[in-house]
Amino acid sequence: MAITIKEIAEKANVSIATVSRALNDNKKVKSSTRKAILDIAKNLNYVPNAFARSLVKNDTKIIGLILPDLEGEFFTEIFRGVDEVAYSEGFHTIVASSHGQRSIAEAILNFMGESFVQGMIILIPVISEQIKEIIRRSSIPLIIINARNEINTVDSVGIDNYQGSYLMTEYLIKTLGYKKIAHIRGPLHNNDSLQRFKGYTDAMKNYGMECREDWIVNGSFNVFSGEQACRRLLSLKERPEVIFAANDMMAIGCYRAVKSFGLTIPDDIGLAGFDDIFIAEFLSPRLTTVHVPISDIGKTSAGVLLERIKNGNGRDSRHIKISTGLVIKESCRKRV
């Protein structure tokens, strides 16, 4: 049975707190007392609990990652990027998710309550007042991914969603000659979705294109919602010429819907997406989409967090935007 510091304290006739300080080389303990305690510990073959000692020193080498969900390639790549950088620096990553059953706020509070993480990365679509208050009161460094920057004192990393969406819409209009461009939006209160929608509408207006209400359909960033939205668009008396889905998962749903209508891509209708997830490579025809360096978002977030953990809060907060680019494939074609 392992020897405890309580047994060492009894043999040394000192308090458990004094033993703990001595084992952690606290200078407040007299040198003679420290030597006596260390000798007793050695004679008893005491093996310190490394994790317990790290808790005392607040140096657990653990960071927390909170995601809205654990399903989907986007979240997997975020985790991969975070863990790669964390592991290279001797840190471990613990992941928590709402799974649609509990709130992000609850996940944050649980991590804080356990008090073993040295910092947290939070991927969050929107910052509620409750989460703002939790973040303001946090005693550990936090990094926010993808939410609109509403708290200037907290570091953030995000995709330039507006740029990517504007570039794609511009490409469909200017290069390919599409005029009737539909858009499948993401969740209405999701920051990514809002910025991508704004990029689409601004490009349409700047090029004199009509943003018809019946060609703008809400989705939920998943395959099923994309399929349902596409069915709705294909059922219209006047169909659009091309559909720009706000993410690739919804675009995948569009492939299903188009096939069920007996139509083909891009001959009967063009299709574009956003994210450039790995599975898009296996679609036929291959999907024209906006490339997002997903793993880099995780890597950058982890790098900023570890720097904050090591160097403290002595510098101003950083707000990093990661640029996007177009991936031109066969799901869209030039209009004659």
Buried (B, 14 or more C-beta within 10 A) or exposed (E): EEBBBEBBBEBBEBEBEBBBBBBEEEEEBEEEBBEBBBEBBEEEEBEEEEEEBBEEEEEBEBBBBBBBBEEBBBBBBBBBBBBBBBEEBEBEBBBBBBEEEEEBBBBBBEBBEEEBBBBBBBBBBBBEEBBEEBBEEBEBBBBBBBBBBBBEEBBBBBBBBBBBBBBBBBBBBEEBEBBBBBBBBBBEEBBBBBBBBBBBBBBBEEBEBEBBEEBBBBBBBBBEBBBBBBBBBBEEEEBBBBBBBBBBBBBBBBBBBBEEBEEEBBEEBBBBBBBBBEEBEEBEBBBBBBBBBBBBBBBBBBBBBBBBBEEEEEEEBBEBBBEBEBBBBBBBBEEE
